[in-house]
Amino acid sequence: MGSYETELARKSAWRKIHTTCPCGREVYGNGKSHQRNCHTHLQVNGWPLDDQMVQAVIDEYHGRDPVARIRAAEMELGRIYLERRARGDKTSLPWKQYRDTVWAATENPTP
């Protein structure tokens, strides 16, 4: 176990990590909770992929244009979640649909 000062330093370092969401809100830490609930963020940046899915995409395509592939998957998932929320459905996608959507979007990313 670390000392109180070490724990406090770690927490304050985490608070220093922040980004500004397209909606204007300052988000501290990794911000995925806000990003997945913010209508503006979903329209502009899409649904943030889990770290393991990002790594799976990079591994599958051996590093060939991973940014465009990941961006295409995030935008497609964002579009799907916005449509579902417009219908009043706030549940998460079933795993198979999530997985299949990611792989379909990364297969042929649009420029």
Secondary structure, 3 states (H helix, E strand, C coil): CCCHHHHHHHHHHHHHCEEECCCCCEEECCCHHHHHHCHHHHHHCCCCCCHHHHHHHHHHCCCCCHHHHHHHHHHHHHHHHHHHHHCCCCCCCCHHHHHHHHHHHHHCCCC
